[in-house]
């Protein structure tokens, strides 16, 4: 009897798989033109997308347009025809190969029917081998489609960048939904699930399971014994469709680099830097900072009134941390080019001092000291360092898990902050220091940062930075080693299939490689702004909108609920903790199910509409404002904003220039700044509206800007909707 399980993979097909160009585990990363050539399956060369032809044509158009020899309309028409022809060539070959696979499955099915009641082990083993070979050919076809889809995306992006047109928007909008369009066939594989099902069922039927009369339709999918070739097919199909699981969805929340792990040389480089305890310390820093941010929310209004200020000054108290973060994000991002330990050390010291001042402000009866303490806490925001450490120093094989852990730590801190505040309901004195619900959050966080500081000093290991890579991060033109160029390709931080490739990046200078100016990171805010396309600007606007809506909801919750419902600090803390705890379950549902059923742009637009509904439901129109209305509107707003954030950052990583994936002024910094500005604006709105209009009009006055910004973001999304076809 033949052994069952993974060991049954025979060299007759497995060896052919390992000879795939796309499975060359030891190869070095190369530019896309070379990758497209080296990864071609022997015998299929003439059916691949002619990327070189179209790249040369883009170059030709660029030169002719500058000289005034070509008009815009003619260029669009000619290039559209070239693209249509290339895509038609790919699709016709796909259909031909799918037909051949279907024919082979039909032949194997007839052979299997003849052997149904015959215990011929040799014949059954050969039949199983035949199904596996079909599965391997299906993997080849999927990889053929994948690399051609990447080529289409890259040439569209290159055309827009070189000629300054919105060609992608035009081409996708005119082809994606047309009944005769073949564009969808390249990006959406049809019938693959049926083929995988046929392979799974037939391989399952050939398994020797004595005493069992069940087939695959009688069992849960996870309980079905899977042949390794089925997992291989599924992984390849998931890569083609950008199908996401929970880890990938959470990783996209973090806007951290996720790379292909096929390069063993790349893995070796990253393993040299990786230190598990240092990664844990980064995640703990993230968690503590989020706790520090939200632990004061339930009590900020009471603290303000105890110091003689209006309750609505809580907006300034909460928002002052965000004001400082606008500046700290920049210098921490720049600092992380040279070190990780020193920024984290500085962050911990500043946060410790900030929390001590926050707690002392009560006994000193000084609102100024309280605000200085919160500003210091904001100046200690090291989230740019946390993101950068994961992107640079965590091996690709676990980077997605680390990114997911980063998001989970943030979400857990957001929930634990208010919950912890609810537990700190006490009032006593220690010598001249008052310990109560207003000051205790400061003392607790100061102690937490003190313990963290000791742990950081003892356990953190500073990773060695390659000088060439360091120069390249900072935009230096002196970098010239081939290794750093390869390393930077790993460090891009954006999905490789949607970013400009390195085909123009390798300029020979005396046998060495140099980085042209088109590869250098943005060196200033102005240069970074110039790299923002309309699609990127819209995604940043959406990020601003969702952060504004969330900050309004969270920061004014204590004032609104105490005014309308008479909630005490404990009740407010429980409510905010419950809101925070919805983050991970919502991400689990979206990342595991919804993101596999719909396109990112569809989820994006739907989430904006739901968030708009939540904001509208929050308004106090007439009569009594009920707890039910407030809680339902808050849940609707918060949950939709969480869904929107993940999809928004995913799309942002896809549409953003690769030059914004590194250096000080990177994509992570831009999104952080957009979100921080939104929080500052929201907290300022709360204080301003409360001071001018009073608590009775606070709710509607603060919701009105949320409504207008949300409507603007929906309109902007609609205007760039077709450019988000990824």
C-alpha positions in Angstrom: 0.0 0.0 0.0 1.3 3.4 -0.9 1.9 5.9 1.8 -0.6 8.8 1.9 0.1 12.5 2.7 2.7 15.0 1.6 5.4 12.4 1.1 3.4 10.9 -1.8 4.6 13.8 -4.1 6.5 12.1 -6.8 9.6 13.5 -8.4 8.0 13.1 -11.8 5.9 16.3 -11.3 7.5 17.9 -8.3 10.9 18.2 -9.9 9.3 19.9 -12.9 7.7 22.4 -10.5 11.0 23.3 -8.9 12.3 24.1 -12.4 9.7 26.7 -12.9 11.3 30.1 -13.5 9.0 31.6 -11.0 10.1 29.1 -8.3 13.8 29.9 -8.5 14.4 30.3 -4.8 18.0 31.4 -5.1 17.7 34.0 -7.8 18.5 37.6 -7.3 15.9 40.3 -7.7 16.0 41.8 -11.1 14.1 44.6 -12.9 10.7 43.8 -14.2 11.7 43.6 -17.9 14.3 41.0 -17.1 11.9 39.2 -14.7 9.2 39.0 -17.3 11.7 37.4 -19.7 13.3 35.0 -17.2 10.0 33.9 -15.7 8.5 32.9 -19.1 7.4 29.3 -19.4 9.3 27.5 -22.2 7.1 27.2 -25.3 4.8 30.0 -24.2 7.1 33.0 -25.0 5.1 34.4 -27.9 1.9 34.6 -25.8 3.3 36.9 -23.1 2.5 40.6 -22.9 5.1 42.5 -25.0 6.2 44.9 -22.2 9.4 46.0 -23.9 7.5 47.1 -27.0 5.0 49.1 -25.1 7.7 50.6 -22.8 9.6 51.7 -25.9 6.4 53.1 -27.4 5.8 55.2 -24.2 9.3 56.5 -24.4 8.7 57.4 -28.1 5.4 59.1 -27.2 7.1 61.1 -24.5 9.8 62.5 -26.8 7.3 63.2 -29.6 4.9 65.0 -27.3 7.7 67.2 -26.0 8.6 68.1 -29.5 5.0 68.8 -30.4 4.9 66.1 -33.1 2.0 64.1 -31.5 -1.4 65.3 -30.2 -3.0 63.8 -27.1 -5.9 62.2 -28.8 -3.8 60.3 -31.3 -1.5 59.0 -28.6 -4.4 57.7 -26.5 -5.9 56.0 -29.6 -2.7 54.3 -30.7 -1.7 53.2 -27.2 -5.2 51.9 -26.5 -5.1 49.7 -29.6 -1.7 48.3 -28.7 -3.0 47.4 -25.2 -6.1 45.9 -26.6 -4.1 43.7 -29.0 -1.7 42.5 -26.3 -4.5 41.7 -23.8 -6.5 39.9 -26.5 -3.4 37.7 -27.2 -3.2 36.8 -23.5 -6.9 36.1 -23.1 -7.1 33.9 -26.2 -4.2 31.8 -25.0 -5.7 31.5 -21.5 -9.0 30.2 -23.0 -7.0 27.7 -25.1 -5.1 26.4 -22.1 -8.2 26.2 -20.0 -9.8 24.1 -22.7 -6.8 21.7 -22.7 -7.0 21.3 -19.0 -10.7 20.6 -19.1 -10.1 18.0 -21.8 -7.5 16.3 -19.7 -9.8 16.3 -16.7 -12.5 14.7 -18.8 -10.1 11.9 -20.0 -9.0 11.3 -16.4 -12.6 11.2 -15.2 -13.5 8.5 -17.7 -10.4 6.5 -16.7 -11.3 6.9 -13.0 -14.9 5.6 -13.8 -13.5 2.4 -15.3 -11.3 1.8 -12.2 -14.1 2.6 -9.7 -14.7 -0.9 -8.4 -11.3 -2.4 -9.2 -8.7 -2.5 -6.5 -5.8 -1.9 -8.9 -3.4 0.1 -6.7 -0.8 0.7 -9.5 -3.5 2.1 -11.9 -5.0 4.2 -9.1 -1.6 5.6 -8.2 -1.0 6.5 -11.9 -4.4 8.2 -12.0 -3.6 10.2 -8.9 -0.3 11.2 -10.6 -2.2 12.4 -13.6 -4.5 14.6 -11.6 -1.4 16.2 -9.9 0.2 16.9 -13.3 -3.0 18.7 -14.3 -2.9 20.6 -11.1 0.7 21.6 -11.9 -0.3 22.8 -15.3 -3.0 24.9 -13.8 -0.4 26.5 -11.5 1.6 27.3 -14.6 -1.4 29.0 -16.2 -2.2 31.0 -13.1 1.4 32.2 -12.9 1.2 33.1 -16.6 -1.8 35.2 -15.9 -0.3 36.8 -12.8 2.9 38.1 -14.5 0.9 39.4 -17.5 -1.5 41.2 -15.2 1.5 42.8 -13.5 2.8 43.9 -16.8 -0.5 45.6 -17.7 -0.6 47.4 -14.4 3.0 48.6 -14.7 2.7 49.9 -18.3 -0.5 51.8 -17.4 1.3 53.4 -14.5 4.4 54.2 -16.5 2.3 55.8 -19.3 0.6 58.1 -16.7 3.8 59.0 -15.1 5.8 59.8 -18.3 3.1 61.6 -20.2 1.1 63.1 -17.3 -2.2 61.7 -18.6 -5.0 60.0 -16.7 -4.9 57.2 -19.2 -5.4 54.5 -16.6 -8.7 56.1 -15.6 -9.8 56.3 -19.2 -8.7 52.9 -20.2 -10.2 51.1 -17.2 -13.5 53.0 -17.3 -14.0 52.2 -21.0 -13.0 48.5 -20.8 -13.7 47.1 -17.3 -17.5 47.0 -17.6 -17.9 46.7 -21.4 -19.7 43.4 -22.4 -16.9 42.7 -25.0 -14.0 43.7 -22.8 -11.2 41.2 -22.2 -9.5 43.3 -19.5 -11.5 41.6 -16.8 -10.3 38.2 -18.0 -6.7 39.1 -17.2 -7.5 40.3 -13.6 -10.4 37.9 -12.7 -9.9 34.2 -13.3 -13.1 32.5 -14.1 -13.7 28.8 -13.6 -10.6 28.2 -11.6 -12.7 27.3 -8.5 -14.5 24.6 -10.5 -11.2 23.1 -11.6 -9.8 23.1 -8.1 -13.0 21.5 -6.9 -12.7 18.8 -9.5 -9.1 18.1 -8.6 -9.9 18.1 -4.9 -12.9 15.7 -5.3 -11.1 13.3 -7.6 -7.9 13.2 -5.5 -10.1 12.7 -2.4 -11.9 9.9 -4.0 -8.6 8.2 -4.8 -7.6 8.3 -1.1 -7.8 4.9 0.7 -10.1 5.7 3.6 -11.4 2.4 4.8 -14.8 2.4 6.5 -15.7 5.9 5.2 -18.5 6.5 2.7 -18.2 10.3 2.8 -17.2 12.5 -0.1 -16.1 16.1 -0.1 -19.6 17.4 -0.2 -20.5 15.7 3.1 -17.6 17.4 5.0 -16.6 20.8 6.1 -14.0 22.2 3.7 -11.3 22.4 6.4 -11.8 18.7 7.3 -11.2 17.5 3.7 -7.7 15.8 3.4 -5.8 18.0 0.9 -3.2 16.9 -1.5 -0.3 19.4 -1.5 -0.9 20.4 -5.1 -4.3 21.8 -4.0 -2.7 24.1 -1.5 -0.2 25.1 -4.2 -3.0 26.0 -6.6 -4.9 27.9 -4.0 -1.9 29.9 -2.9 -1.1 30.8 -6.6 -4.7 31.8 -7.3 -4.9 33.9 -4.1 -1.8 35.8 -5.2 -3.3 36.4 -8.6 -6.5 37.9 -7.2 -4.9 39.7 -4.3 -7.1 37.6 -2.1 -6.6 38.5 1.5 -6.8 36.7 4.8 -7.0 38.4 8.3 -3.2 38.7 8.7 -2.9 40.4 5.3 -5.8 42.8 6.0 -4.3 43.8 9.3 -0.9 44.2 7.7 -2.4 46.6 5.2 -3.7 48.7 8.2 -0.1 49.2 9.2 1.1 50.5 5.8 4.2 48.4 6.3 6.3 46.8 3.6 5.1 43.3 2.6 7.5 41.5 0.2 7.7 38.4 -1.8 9.6 35.8 0.2 11.1 33.9 -2.7 14.6 35.3 -2.5 16.8 33.4 -0.2 19.5 36.1 -0.4 16.9 38.6 0.7 15.9 36.4 3.6 19.5 36.1 4.7 19.9 39.9 4.8 16.8 40.3 6.9 17.6 37.5 9.3 20.8 39.3 10.2 18.8 42.2 11.5 16.0 40.3 13.2 15.8 40.1 17.0 12.6 38.9 18.5 12.8 40.8 21.8 13.5 44.0 19.9 10.3 43.4 17.8 8.3 42.8 21.0 9.7 46.0 22.5 8.5 47.9 19.4 5.0 46.4 19.7 4.9 47.2 23.5 5.8 50.8 22.6 2.9 50.9 20.2 0.5 49.4 22.8 1.6 51.8 25.6 1.4 54.8 23.4 -2.2 54.0 22.4 -3.1 53.4 26.0 -1.5 56.7 26.9 -3.5 58.5 24.2 -7.0 57.2 25.2 -6.6 56.6 29.0 -7.5 60.3 29.7 -10.6 60.5 27.4 -13.2 59.5 30.0 -11.8 62.0 32.6 -10.5 64.9 30.6 -13.6 67.0 31.0 -13.6 66.5 34.8 -9.9 67.3 35.0 -10.5 70.6 33.0 -13.4 71.7 35.3 -11.3 70.9 38.4 -8.7 73.4 37.1 -11.3 76.0 36.5 -11.8 75.6 32.8 -14.9 74.6 30.8 -15.6 70.9 30.3 -15.2 71.4 26.5 -11.6 72.3 27.0 -11.2 68.5 27.1 -10.8 68.9 23.3 -7.6 70.9 23.7 -6.3 68.5 26.4 -6.8 65.4 24.2 -5.8 67.2 21.0 -2.5 68.7 22.4 -0.9 65.3 22.1 -1.8 65.2 18.4 -0.5 68.7 17.8 2.9 67.6 19.1 2.7 64.4 17.0 2.6 66.4 13.8 6.2 67.5 14.4 7.4 64.3 16.2 6.4 62.1 13.3 8.8 64.0 11.0 11.9 64.0 13.3 11.3 60.4 14.4 11.0 59.4 10.7 14.3 61.1 9.9 15.9 59.7 13.1 15.0 56.1 12.1 17.2 56.4 9.0 20.2 56.1 11.4 19.0 54.3 14.5 16.0 52.6 16.2 17.3 52.3 19.8 18.0 56.0 20.4 14.6 57.3 19.1 12.8 54.7 21.3 14.9 55.7 24.3 14.1 59.3 23.8 10.4 58.5 23.3 10.2 56.7 26.6 12.0 59.4 28.6 9.8 62.2 27.1 6.6 60.2 27.7 7.6 59.5 31.3 8.2 63.2 31.9 5.0 64.2 30.1 2.8 61.9 32.2 4.5 63.1 35.5 3.6 66.7 34.5 0.1 65.7 33.6 -0.4 64.2 37.0 1.3 67.0 38.9 -0.9 69.7 37.2 -3.8 68.9 39.6 -1.9 69.8 42.8 -0.2 72.7 41.1 -3.6 73.9 39.9 -2.2 74.7 36.5 -3.9 74.0 33.2 -0.7 75.1 31.4 1.4 72.4 33.1 -1.3 69.8 32.2 -1.1 70.9 28.5 2.7 70.9 28.6 2.6 67.4 29.9 0.3 66.3 27.1 2.5 68.0 24.5 5.5 66.2 25.8 3.6 62.9 25.4 2.9 63.8 21.8 6.5 64.6 21.2 7.3 61.1 22.3 5.2 59.4 19.6 7.5 56.9 18.0 5.0 55.2 15.7 7.1 56.1 12.7 10.0 54.2 14.2 7.7 51.2 15.1 6.5 51.0 11.5 10.0 51.5 10.1 11.5 48.8 12.3 9.0 46.2 11.1 9.5 47.2 7.5 13.3 47.1 7.7 14.3 44.6 10.3 11.7 41.8 10.3 12.2 39.0 7.7 9.7 38.8 4.9 8.5 35.4 6.0 7.0 36.9 9.2 6.5 40.5 8.3 2.8 40.1 7.6 2.4 38.6 11.1 4.4 41.5 12.6 2.3 44.0 10.8 -0.8 42.4 12.0 0.6 42.4 15.5 1.3 46.2 15.2 -2.3 46.8 14.3 -3.6 44.5 17.0 -1.4 46.2 19.6 -2.8 49.6 18.6 -6.3 48.3 18.8 -5.8 46.6 22.1 -4.2 49.8 23.5 -7.1 51.8 22.2 -9.6 49.6 24.1 -7.4 49.2 27.3 -6.9 52.9 27.7 -10.5 53.8 28.6 -11.1 50.5 30.4 -8.1 51.2 32.6 -9.4 54.7 33.3 -12.7 53.1 34.5 -10.8 51.1 37.1 -8.9 54.0 38.5 -11.8 55.4 40.5 -10.2 56.4 43.8 -9.3 59.5 45.8 -6.6 59.8 48.4 -3.4 61.7 49.2 0.2 60.6 49.4 2.0 63.4 51.2 1.3 66.4 49.1 0.2 64.5 46.0 -3.4 63.9 45.2 -4.3 60.5 43.7 -7.7 60.5 42.1 -9.4 59.5 38.8 -7.9 62.6 37.1 -4.3 62.2 38.2 -4.0 58.4 38.5 -3.9 57.9 34.6 -0.7 60.1 34.5 1.0 58.2 37.4 0.1 54.8 36.0 1.4 55.6 32.6 4.6 57.2 34.1 5.3 54.0 35.9 4.5 51.9 32.8 7.0 54.0 30.7 9.6 53.7 33.5 9.4 49.9 33.5 9.5 49.9 29.7 12.6 52.2 29.7 14.5 49.8 31.9 13.5 46.8 29.7 14.4 48.7 26.5 17.9 49.6 27.9 18.6 46.0 28.9 17.1 44.0 26.0 16.9 46.1 22.8 19.5 45.2 20.1 20.3 47.9 17.6 20.3 46.3 14.1 23.3 47.1 11.9 22.5 49.4 9.1 24.2 49.0 5.8 25.9 52.4 5.0 24.7 52.3 1.4 21.2 51.6 2.4 21.3 54.4 5.0 22.5 56.8 2.3 19.8 55.7 -0.1 17.1 56.2 2.6 18.3 59.8 3.1 18.3 60.5 -0.6 22.1 60.5 -1.1 23.4 60.0 -4.6 26.7 58.5 -3.4 25.2 55.0 -2.9 26.5 52.7 -5.6 26.6 49.1 -4.6 24.5 46.5 -6.2 23.6 45.0 -2.9 22.0 48.2 -1.6 19.8 48.5 -4.7 18.6 44.9 -4.2 18.0 45.7 -0.5 16.0 48.8 -1.4 13.9 46.8 -3.7 12.9 44.7 -0.7 12.4 47.9 1.4 10.0 49.6 -1.0 7.0 49.1 1.3 4.4 49.0 -1.4 2.9 46.1 -3.4 5.6 45.3 -6.0 3.2 44.6 -8.8 1.7 48.2 -8.7 5.0 50.1 -8.3 7.3 51.4 -11.0 10.0 48.8 -11.5 13.7 49.1 -11.4 14.1 48.6 -15.1 15.5 52.1 -15.6 17.4 52.1 -12.3 20.6 50.3 -13.1 23.0 52.7 -14.7 26.4 51.3 -15.3 29.3 53.4 -14.0 32.6 51.6 -14.2 31.0 48.3 -13.5 29.1 49.7 -10.5 25.5 50.6 -10.1 24.2 54.1 -9.1 20.8 55.4 -8.0 19.4 57.8 -10.5 17.4 60.8 -9.3 14.1 59.2 -10.2 14.7 56.6 -7.5 15.7 58.8 -4.7 13.3 59.3 -1.8 11.5 62.6 -1.5 13.8 65.0 0.3 11.3 67.6 1.4 7.6 68.2 2.0 7.4 70.0 -1.3 9.0 67.2 -3.3 6.8 64.7 -1.6 3.7 66.7 -2.4 4.8 66.8 -6.1 4.7 63.0 -6.1 1.1 62.9 -5.0 -1.3 61.9 -7.9 -5.0 62.7 -7.7 -5.7 59.1 -6.5 -3.2 59.5 -3.6 -4.6 62.9 -2.6 -8.1 61.4 -2.5 -7.0 58.5 -0.3 -5.3 60.9 2.0 -8.5 63.0 2.1 -10.5 59.9 3.0 -8.0 59.1 5.7 -8.3 62.6 7.1 -12.1 62.3 7.0 -12.3 59.0 8.9 -9.8 60.1 11.6 -11.7 63.3 12.0 -15.1 61.5 12.4 -13.5 59.0 14.9 -11.8 61.8 16.9 -15.1 63.8 17.2 -16.9 60.7 18.4 -14.3 59.7 21.0 -13.1 63.0 22.3 -16.5 64.5 22.9 -18.1 61.3 24.3 -17.6 62.2 27.9 -19.1 65.7 27.5 -22.0 64.5 25.3 -23.0 61.4 27.4 -22.7 63.2 30.7 -24.8 66.1 29.4 -27.6 64.1 27.7 -27.6 60.8 29.7 -25.8 61.6 33.0 -23.2 58.9 32.5 -20.4 58.8 35.0 -16.7 58.1 34.3 -17.1 54.3 34.7 -20.0 54.1 32.2 -18.1 56.2 29.7 -15.0 54.1 30.1 -16.9 50.8 29.5 -18.6 52.3 26.4 -15.3 53.4 24.9 -13.6 50.1 25.7 -16.4 48.2 24.0 -16.0 50.5 20.9 -12.3 49.7 20.9 -12.8 46.0 21.2 -14.9 45.9 18.0 -11.7 46.6 16.0 -10.3 43.1 15.8 -13.6 41.3 15.2 -14.5 43.7 12.5 -11.1 43.3 10.9 -11.5 39.6 11.1 -14.8 39.6 9.2 -13.6 42.1 6.6 -10.2 40.5 6.1 -11.4 36.9 6.0 -14.6 37.2 4.1 -15.7 40.6 2.7 -12.3 41.5 1.1 -12.5 38.2 -0.8 -15.9 38.9 -2.1 -15.6 42.5 -3.3 -13.0 44.8 -4.8 -11.2 47.2 -2.5 -12.7 50.2 -4.2 -16.2 48.8 -3.7 -15.6 48.3 0.0 -14.1 51.8 0.2 -17.2 53.5 -1.3 -19.6 51.4 0.7 -17.8 52.1 3.9 -17.9 55.9 3.2 -21.7 55.7 2.6 -22.2 53.7 5.9 -20.0 56.2 7.8 -22.1 59.0 6.3 -25.2 57.3 7.6 -23.7 57.0 11.0 -22.9 60.7 11.1 -26.4 61.6 10.0 -27.9 59.3 12.6 -25.8 61.1 15.3 -27.5 64.5 14.9 -30.0 65.6 17.5 -32.8 66.8 15.2 -35.7 67.3 17.6 -37.1 66.1 20.9 -35.3 63.8 23.2 -31.8 62.5 22.4 -31.9 58.8 23.4 -29.1 56.4 24.5 -30.2 54.0 21.8 -29.7 56.6 19.0 -26.3 57.6 20.3 -25.0 54.1 20.8 -26.2 52.9 17.4 -24.9 55.9 15.6 -21.5 55.6 17.4 -21.2 51.9 16.6 -22.1 52.6 12.9 -19.6 55.5 12.7 -16.8 53.7 14.5 -17.1 50.3 12.8 -17.4 51.8 9.3 -14.4 54.0 10.0 -12.4 51.0 11.0 -13.3 49.1 7.9 -12.6 52.2 5.8 -9.2 52.6 7.3 -7.9 49.2 6.4 -9.2 49.4 2.8 -8.0 53.0 2.5 -4.4 52.2 3.5 -4.4 49.2 1.2 -5.4 51.3 -1.8 -3.0 54.0 -0.7 -0.1 51.6 -0.7 -1.1 50.6 -4.3 -1.4 54.0 -5.9 1.5 55.7 -4.1 4.8 56.3 -5.9 7.7 54.0 -4.9 9.8 57.1 -4.0 7.4 57.6 -1.1 8.1 54.1 0.3 11.4 55.1 1.9 13.3 58.1 3.3 12.0 60.6 5.8 9.0 61.9 3.8 7.5 58.4 3.2 4.0 57.2 2.7 3.6 56.1 6.3 4.6 59.6 7.4 2.1 61.3 5.0 -0.8 59.1 6.2 0.2 59.6 9.9 0.4 63.4 9.3 -3.0 63.4 7.6 -4.6 61.5 10.5 -2.9 63.6 13.1 -4.0 66.9 11.5 -7.5 65.4 11.4 -7.4 64.7 15.2 -6.0 68.2 15.9 -8.8 69.8 13.8 -11.5 67.7 15.5 -10.3 68.4 19.0 -10.0 72.1 18.2 -13.6 72.0 16.8 -14.9 70.6 20.0 -13.2 73.2 22.2 -14.2 76.1 19.8 -17.8 74.9 19.4 -18.2 74.3 23.2 -16.7 77.7 24.1 -18.8 79.7 21.6 -22.1 77.7 21.5 -22.2 75.8 24.8 -22.7 72.2 25.6 -26.3 72.2 24.3 -25.2 72.9 20.7 -21.9 71.1 20.9 -23.1 67.8 19.3 -24.6 69.2 16.1 -22.0 71.8 15.7 -19.2 69.3 15.7 -21.0 66.8 13.5 -21.6 69.3 10.7 -17.9 69.4 9.6 -17.8 65.6 9.7 -20.8 65.5 7.4 -19.4 68.0 4.9 -15.9 66.3 4.8 -17.6 62.9 4.4 -19.7 64.2 1.4 -16.5 65.7 -0.1 -14.6 62.4 0.2 -17.4 60.4 -1.4 -17.5 62.9 -4.3 -13.7 62.6 -4.6 -13.8 58.8 -4.5 -16.4 58.8 -7.3 -14.1 61.1 -9.4 -11.2 58.7 -9.1 -13.1 55.4 -8.8 -11.9 53.9 -12.1 -8.2 54.7 -11.3 -8.6 52.4 -8.2 -8.9 49.3 -10.5 -6.1 47.1 -8.9 
